[in-house]
Amino acid sequence: MAKEALEKVRQAEEKAREITKEASQKSRDIRRDAEARADERYKEIMNMAAKETEALREKARLEGEQEAKPILESGKAKAEELSALDDKVLEDAVNIILERIVKADGNR
């Protein structure tokens, strides 16, 4: 009877070791799986952030172009107006400016 009891204790101990070993392996598997999922999620988040950053950049570029368009058109129109001035008008304007500069410097 003592021999049977010892055998049952030995079997119980062996079963406990087996359960502990399986639990440790399961724990490692769960941890590895969780780390893989976390890594995958991190990559997804970084990819989404990169796409959002690019979309914001493109939006800012388009808004900048829209804001600059009327300014550029206005400058172009003014440049064309100046280019269209008659040479005589330009010559008169230059003479007036030179006269004012000469008078201002000559009166010192």
C-alpha positions as CSV (number, residue, x, y, z in Angstrom):
1,M,0.0,0.0,0.0
2,A,2.8,2.4,0.8
3,K,4.3,1.5,-2.5
4,E,1.0,2.4,-4.3
5,A,0.8,5.7,-2.4
6,L,4.4,6.6,-3.3
7,E,3.6,5.7,-7.0
8,K,0.6,8.0,-6.9
9,V,2.7,10.8,-5.4
10,R,5.3,10.3,-8.0
11,Q,2.7,10.3,-10.8
12,A,1.1,13.5,-9.3
13,E,4.5,15.1,-9.2
14,E,5.2,14.1,-12.8
15,K,1.8,15.4,-13.9
16,A,2.5,18.7,-12.0
17,R,5.9,19.1,-13.8
18,E,4.2,18.4,-17.1
19,I,1.4,21.0,-16.4
20,T,4.1,23.5,-15.3
21,K,6.1,22.9,-18.5
22,E,3.0,23.3,-20.7
23,A,2.0,26.5,-18.9
24,S,5.5,27.9,-19.3
25,Q,5.4,27.1,-23.0
26,K,1.9,28.5,-23.4
27,S,3.1,31.7,-21.6
28,R,6.0,32.0,-24.0
29,D,3.7,31.5,-27.0
30,I,1.2,34.1,-25.8
31,R,4.0,36.6,-25.2
32,R,5.6,36.0,-28.6
33,D,2.1,36.4,-30.2
34,A,1.4,39.6,-28.3
35,E,4.8,41.0,-29.3
36,A,4.1,40.2,-32.9
37,R,0.7,41.8,-32.8
38,A,2.1,44.9,-31.1
39,D,4.9,45.2,-33.7
40,E,2.3,44.8,-36.5
41,R,0.0,47.4,-34.9
42,Y,3.0,49.8,-34.5
43,K,3.8,49.4,-38.2
44,E,0.2,50.1,-39.1
45,I,0.1,53.2,-37.0
46,M,3.4,54.5,-38.4
47,N,2.1,53.9,-42.0
48,M,-1.2,55.7,-41.2
49,A,0.8,58.6,-39.7
50,A,3.0,58.8,-42.8
51,K,0.0,58.9,-45.1
52,E,-1.7,61.6,-43.0
53,T,1.5,63.6,-43.0
54,E,1.7,63.4,-46.8
55,A,-1.9,64.4,-47.2
56,L,-1.4,67.4,-44.9
57,R,1.6,68.4,-46.9
58,E,-0.2,68.2,-50.2
59,K,-3.2,70.2,-48.7
60,A,-0.8,72.9,-47.5
61,R,0.9,73.0,-50.9
62,L,-2.4,73.4,-52.7
63,E,-3.6,76.1,-50.3
64,G,-0.3,78.0,-50.8
65,E,-0.7,77.8,-54.6
66,Q,-4.2,79.1,-54.3
67,E,-3.1,82.0,-52.1
68,A,-0.2,82.8,-54.3
69,K,-2.1,82.7,-57.6
70,P,-3.9,86.1,-57.3
71,I,-0.7,87.7,-56.0
72,L,1.3,86.4,-59.0
73,E,-1.5,87.4,-61.4
74,S,-1.6,90.9,-60.0
75,G,2.2,91.3,-60.3
76,K,2.2,90.0,-63.8
77,A,-0.6,92.5,-64.8
78,K,1.4,95.3,-63.2
79,A,4.5,94.2,-65.1
80,E,2.6,94.1,-68.3
81,E,1.2,97.6,-67.6
82,L,4.7,98.9,-67.1
83,S,6.0,97.2,-70.2
84,A,3.2,98.7,-72.2
85,L,4.0,102.3,-71.2
86,D,5.1,104.5,-74.1
87,D,8.9,105.2,-74.2
88,K,8.1,108.9,-74.1
89,V,6.1,108.6,-70.9
90,L,9.0,106.5,-69.4
91,E,11.6,109.0,-70.5
92,D,9.5,111.9,-68.9
93,A,9.2,109.9,-65.7
94,V,12.9,109.2,-65.5
95,N,13.7,112.9,-66.1
96,I,11.3,114.0,-63.4
97,I,12.9,111.5,-60.9
98,L,16.4,112.5,-61.9
99,E,15.5,116.2,-61.5
100,R,14.2,115.6,-58.0
101,I,17.3,113.7,-57.0
102,V,19.6,116.3,-58.4
103,K,17.7,119.1,-56.7
104,A,17.6,117.2,-53.4
105,D,21.4,116.6,-53.6
106,G,22.1,120.1,-54.9
107,N,20.3,121.8,-52.0
108,R,22.4,120.3,-49.3
